[in-house]
Amino acid sequence: MAETNETVLVTGATGHVGRHVVAGLRDVGVRVRALTRDPAAAGLPPDVEAVPGSQLEAPGLRRHLDDVSAVFFMLPGFDTDALAESVRVVGDHVERVVLLSSGAVHDGVPASEQPGTIAHAHAVVEEAIRATGVSWTFLRPYGFAVNALEWAESIRSRRPVELVRPEVAAAPVDERDIAAVAVRALTEDGHDRARYELTGPELLSPARQLAIVGEVTGRDIAWRERSAEAWARTLLGPDTPDEVVAGMVAGLNDRPGARTDTVARVTGQRAHTYREWVEAHTEDLTGPLPPVSRKDTGHVLVATWRVADAGSQRAAAAAAIDDWRDRPWPSGLLAHSVLLGTDGHTLVHYSQWTDEAALEDFRRSGCGARNDALDETVPGIERLDAVGYRLYREALPERPFEPGAVVLVSFRTDSAATGERFVDELLLRHPVTTGEQSPEGMAGNHFHIAVDGSRMLNWAEFATVEAHERVVADRLQADDDVPQLVERTEGLEPIGFQRFVPYRTVYGPPAD
Ligand SMILES: NC(=O)c1ccc[n+]([C@@H]2O[C@H](COP(=O)([O-])OP(=O)(O)OC[C@H]3O[C@@H](n4cnc5c(N)ncnc54)[C@H](OP(=O)(O)O)[C@@H]3O)[C@@H](O)[C@H]2O)c1
């Protein structure tokens, strides 16, 4: 089909699977029309024709089917009457439909007798497609790897993740693999009337899946069990009838342990592992902040850059992160984060290394070439300083939340012992120790001592920049307790603080 001038209509084109279907079709030279409720917000490539509409509204859909030879059809909801009507409209216009169905559908069982809401809705649409007489392929994936994004809010807020049936293994499938199968079925012959059951390559319990997220992103992520009923009710809404909730739970218990090699058979490429899926979604799962508390960090480098204006600041941050795509990841670098100063000129790099020797190796071998490349991409970077630290102690809030700002508070010290003594004293006064209520919006404090003993750095996290402004106004005036402690600690001299918002963090492979 790639040689013809025909168009493929992709529904759900801005979704997890649809976005990759669009990309895959473009890669093989197929013209794509993308259906979305809001073309202006769709963020699709300019050569993709984004058209307004939804597969839940057949009359509008009809307008976009001229010249369309094949449709990728997905269910954005379970209004089966509306979906069946759209399928009839599609069937009148096109030759081929590839349906994103579900592994919950049981073959040989009429739609009305399928177990649960999900199986029922997909079976209705399958039946409607079969009735049109078009060439069809049904993709029946089991649980998506992308369902783990449900955990993101808890992970980012450092709260325990709620896992449903934490020990029951499944083989989560990567949305890129579902899309790759869809692209084959949309563009090649030989998939007519195929029902492809799609899974990932490995059986992993949710607890193990979460542990992999922790391994890739350097975090200890706690979890607790959540009942399947509570999960289903949250997903379906509080007014959902009990039998519908029970149907969803039944679907969850259906065919555990399914694993197929269909992705590899259809595409000729092995399916992505769960770890690869996590690596592609680290920021979605954990946000832009580094795993400051990570235990395997032996050395932290905090490097400060200055650039001319806010445009160069973002350009330099983007270049510093993107550059890793083009060069080998240094051995011993665990994670590299960039933060943007609220002054519009400063950038801070926070890089976590297994040990100082690994950083020194990189300085000898790859650092110069990287700096040259970055200077060429963003001229005018001024490298102010780079200080090596070790994390000394932390104060983590009892009721954690996702921080949106980081304040770096620096002190000059005459020795590491001075820095440590000051931190110990400070922690005795800290709300986490005294049991007092923390100031609103104050999250964790992570105290770092310079390897050469010359500095102490407090990496202080806040909900927002404004939350820090309030703390300064309310608690850090000259006669307040902490400024007094700074004043009377011998060998300690405040340098000042700078406010930042996190930009991005990238991770290396786990250390051996
Ligand atoms: N998650 C699983 O484990 C799993 C397993 C098997 C099968 N499935 C099936 O896979 C499908 C989900 O695929 P996906 O994750 O790629 O989809 P998705 O990302 O959740 O959504 C795809 C697109 O649908 C549109 N949409 C959302 N709500 C809508 C609404 N109320 N009316 C009209 N359009 C709406 C949105 O596009 P616009 O905003 O651009 O219009 C969205 O980008 C579902 O049918 C699901 O049952 C899921």
The ligand as an SDF file (V2000), in Angstrom:
LIG
                    3D

 48 52  0  0  0  0  0  0  0  0999 V2000
   -4.6190   -0.3280   28.9720 N   0  0  0  0  0  0  0  0  0  0  0  0
   -4.6590   -1.6140   28.7680 C   0  0  0  0  0  0  0  0  0  0  0  0
   -4.0840   -2.4150   29.4960 O   0  0  0  0  0  0  0  0  0  0  0  0
   -5.4190   -2.1450   27.5760 C   0  0  0  0  0  0  0  0  0  0  0  0
   -5.3610   -3.5150   27.2780 C   0  0  0  0  0  0  0  0  0  0  0  0
   -6.0460   -3.9780   26.1710 C   0  0  0  0  0  0  0  0  0  0  0  0
   -6.7790   -3.1030   25.3740 C   0  0  0  0  0  0  0  0  0  0  0  0
   -6.8090   -1.7830   25.7070 N   0  0  0  0  0  0  0  0  0  0  0  0
   -7.6080   -0.8720   24.8740 C   0  0  0  0  0  0  0  0  0  0  0  0
   -6.7520    0.0590   24.2160 O   0  0  0  0  0  0  0  0  0  0  0  0
   -7.4510    1.2740   24.0540 C   0  0  0  0  0  0  0  0  0  0  0  0
   -6.6360    2.4310   24.6370 C   0  0  0  0  0  0  0  0  0  0  0  0
   -5.5490    2.7210   23.7860 O   0  0  0  0  0  0  0  0  0  0  0  0
   -4.5850    3.9640   24.1000 P   0  0  0  0  0  0  0  0  0  0  0  0
   -4.0210    3.7600   25.4570 O   0  0  0  0  0  0  0  0  0  0  0  0
   -3.6730    4.1420   22.9660 O   0  0  0  0  0  0  0  0  0  0  0  0
   -5.6430    5.1310   24.1510 O   0  0  0  0  0  0  0  0  0  0  0  0
   -5.5350    6.4890   24.9660 P   0  0  0  0  0  0  0  0  0  0  0  0
   -4.1410    6.9970   24.8750 O   0  0  0  0  0  0  0  0  0  0  0  0
   -6.1540    6.3130   26.2920 O   0  0  0  0  0  0  0  0  0  0  0  0
   -6.5410    7.4260   24.1480 O   0  0  0  0  0  0  0  0  0  0  0  0
   -6.4420    7.5930   22.7500 C   0  0  0  0  0  0  0  0  0  0  0  0
   -7.1000    8.8930   22.3330 C   0  0  0  0  0  0  0  0  0  0  0  0
   -8.5140    8.8100   22.4580 O   0  0  0  0  0  0  0  0  0  0  0  0
   -9.0350   10.1420   22.5170 C   0  0  0  0  0  0  0  0  0  0  0  0
  -10.0710   10.2060   23.5520 N   0  0  0  0  0  0  0  0  0  0  0  0
   -9.9240   10.1160   24.8860 C   0  0  0  0  0  0  0  0  0  0  0  0
  -11.1110   10.2160   25.5170 N   0  0  0  0  0  0  0  0  0  0  0  0
  -12.0330   10.3780   24.5430 C   0  0  0  0  0  0  0  0  0  0  0  0
  -13.4370   10.5290   24.5440 C   0  0  0  0  0  0  0  0  0  0  0  0
  -14.1270   10.5280   25.6820 N   0  0  0  0  0  0  0  0  0  0  0  0
  -14.0620   10.6690   23.3580 N   0  0  0  0  0  0  0  0  0  0  0  0
  -13.3670   10.6690   22.2040 C   0  0  0  0  0  0  0  0  0  0  0  0
  -12.0270   10.5100   22.1440 N   0  0  0  0  0  0  0  0  0  0  0  0
  -11.3750   10.3790   23.2920 C   0  0  0  0  0  0  0  0  0  0  0  0
   -7.8620   11.0570   22.8360 C   0  0  0  0  0  0  0  0  0  0  0  0
   -7.5140   11.7340   21.6390 O   0  0  0  0  0  0  0  0  0  0  0  0
   -7.8920   13.2660   21.3390 P   0  0  0  0  0  0  0  0  0  0  0  0
   -7.8670   13.9970   22.6430 O   0  0  0  0  0  0  0  0  0  0  0  0
   -6.7950   13.6950   20.4000 O   0  0  0  0  0  0  0  0  0  0  0  0
   -9.2290   13.2520   20.6970 O   0  0  0  0  0  0  0  0  0  0  0  0
   -6.7500   10.0680   23.1850 C   0  0  0  0  0  0  0  0  0  0  0  0
   -5.4720   10.5520   22.8500 O   0  0  0  0  0  0  0  0  0  0  0  0
   -8.8080    1.1320   24.7550 C   0  0  0  0  0  0  0  0  0  0  0  0
   -9.8090    0.7910   23.8270 O   0  0  0  0  0  0  0  0  0  0  0  0
   -8.5470   -0.0060   25.7040 C   0  0  0  0  0  0  0  0  0  0  0  0
   -9.7250   -0.7030   26.0540 O   0  0  0  0  0  0  0  0  0  0  0  0
   -6.1480   -1.2810   26.7680 C   0  0  0  0  0  0  0  0  0  0  0  0
  1  2  1  0
  2  3  2  0
  2  4  1  0
  4  5  1  0
  4 48  2  0
  5  6  2  0
  6  7  1  0
  7  8  2  0
  8  9  1  0
  8 48  1  0
  9 10  1  0
  9 46  1  0
 10 11  1  0
 11 12  1  0
 11 44  1  0
 12 13  1  0
 13 14  1  0
 14 15  2  0
 14 16  1  0
 14 17  1  0
 17 18  1  0
 18 19  2  0
 18 20  1  0
 18 21  1  0
 21 22  1  0
 22 23  1  0
 23 24  1  0
 23 42  1  0
 24 25  1  0
 25 26  1  0
 25 36  1  0
 26 27  1  0
 26 35  1  0
 27 28  2  0
 28 29  1  0
 29 30  1  0
 29 35  2  0
 30 31  1  0
 30 32  2  0
 32 33  1  0
 33 34  2  0
 34 35  1  0
 36 37  1  0
 36 42  1  0
 37 38  1  0
 38 39  2  0
 38 40  1  0
 38 41  1  0
 42 43  1  0
 44 45  1  0
 44 46  1  0
 46 47  1  0
M  CHG  2   8   1  16  -1
M  END
$$$$
